[in-house]
Amino acid sequence: MPRSLSTPLTQRLGIAFPIVQGPMNGGSTPAMVAAVSNAGGLGSLAAGGLAPNEIRSQVASIRAQTSNPFNINLFVLDKPTPTDDEVRCALDQLQPIRAELGLVPGQPQEFYCEDFQQQFDTLVDLRVPVVSFTFGLLDAPSVQRLHKAGSLVIGTATSIAEALAWEASGADIICAQGTEAGGHRGTFLGHPDNSMIGSLALIPQIVDAVALPVIAAGGIMDGRGIAAALTLGAQAAQLGTAFLTSAESPIHPAWRKEIRLSTDTSTRTSRTFTGRAARGITNDYMTRMAEHEQDIPSYPIQNALTMEIRKAAGVANRSDLMSLWAGQAAGMSRSRDDGVSAATLVNTLAKETIAAFG
Ligand SMILES: Cc1cc2nc3c(=O)[nH]c(=O)nc-3n(C[C@H](O)[C@H](O)[C@H](O)COP(=O)(O)O)c2cc1C
């Protein structure tokens, strides 16, 4: 049994346990981040959907609740340039579902997503301890700006090529995202279907390919999974779905219930909600929209065009039409009490990991 769960990466990050609470757009909050960081893990805030002033206030809130290291995460996105035709076609495809929810026909949007460069400049200015990125790659000068601001940089990779690209840009840490992971695929090189690599295969191959420390993400729900990831050469494990049913999770009760009811075969990846492949619990929306899988606009256009549907589905308590992001191991959440505190979860995960090595 290891005397502690310390790894070179936990020492560099200044955290007690090799446990990262994954950033989750719509699922992570400053309270969750602070609770995890105070418990000895690395809390992560998803800031991809936040305006610069919201990033500032949420970082201030985290800083007011913890003096330990934490991570802020962004989506690397180009400015979207949708054509009128693709927006009109996407709105037509969504119209039957809008009508069912009592929504008037959708219109092209003025606003599709926050400006990445403004979000990035805000992060540099805030000088946060750790920053992570998904959906794309930073260039070397951008990574250097973050280093000068005192931030460690994590790049998400779903393949060896992506891990090597982040290493070449100067990133400090690779987050290897296996296909089991809940939420969006981070793929940015090649076709996403070619990067659906399971964690058991992906982690050791990325560990062997790069000189950087690796955080393993995807399908890890308990200490056995963390021990497995460490055995494969990762220096920490990132868990998202496990924290979605914690006390600090803000998700809709119907989403929480679906996670608790899920089984090994409940999830699939789909582009239909957002235009980027993302793993969630299969529901009526996904199956009805599956015929359009290949011809819907890419992220963030479809994401913006389905926003009203997802909000209305929440108000109507219609889990059949909500996005129910969750990983392949979501059913394992039933091994915990619903609403376990994030701090208890971190401590329990650490104990289970030590027991798994024993
Ligand atoms: C609801 C949800 C939202 C997510 N949002 C983000 C995000 O904004 N940025 C990111 O890098 N990863 C995001 N992820 C991925 C998680 O950070 C984490 O890597 C993943 O959940 C790990 O796999 P698991 O769900 O099997 O634990 C999200 C995952 C979920 C479930």
The ligand as a Gaussian input file, in Angstrom:
#p B3LYP/6-31G(d) Opt

LIG

0 1
 C      -22.185000      17.959000     -17.174000
 C      -20.759000      17.966000     -17.633000
 C      -20.218000      19.149000     -18.102000
 C      -18.865000      19.192000     -18.489000
 N      -18.337000      20.385000     -18.903000
 C      -17.000000      20.468000     -19.169000
 C      -16.404000      21.726000     -19.462000
 O      -17.055000      22.775000     -19.458000
 N      -15.068000      21.736000     -19.725000
 C      -14.288000      20.591000     -19.702000
 O      -13.077000      20.662000     -19.947000
 N      -14.841000      19.396000     -19.410000
 C      -16.175000      19.305000     -19.134000
 N      -16.715000      18.096000     -18.778000
 C      -15.835000      16.906000     -18.623000
 C      -15.422000      16.755000     -17.148000
 O      -14.614000      17.828000     -16.737000
 C      -14.649000      15.438000     -16.904000
 O      -13.467000      15.398000     -17.646000
 C      -15.486000      14.216000     -17.248000
 O      -16.757000      14.344000     -16.661000
 C      -14.796000      12.962000     -16.735000
 O      -15.518000      11.823000     -17.065000
 P      -16.698000      11.209000     -16.113000
 O      -17.900000      12.024000     -16.418000
 O      -16.829000       9.815000     -16.569000
 O      -16.240000      11.366000     -14.699000
 C      -18.070000      18.019000     -18.420000
 C      -18.642000      16.829000     -17.959000
 C      -19.966000      16.792000     -17.558000
 C      -20.536000      15.500000     -17.039000

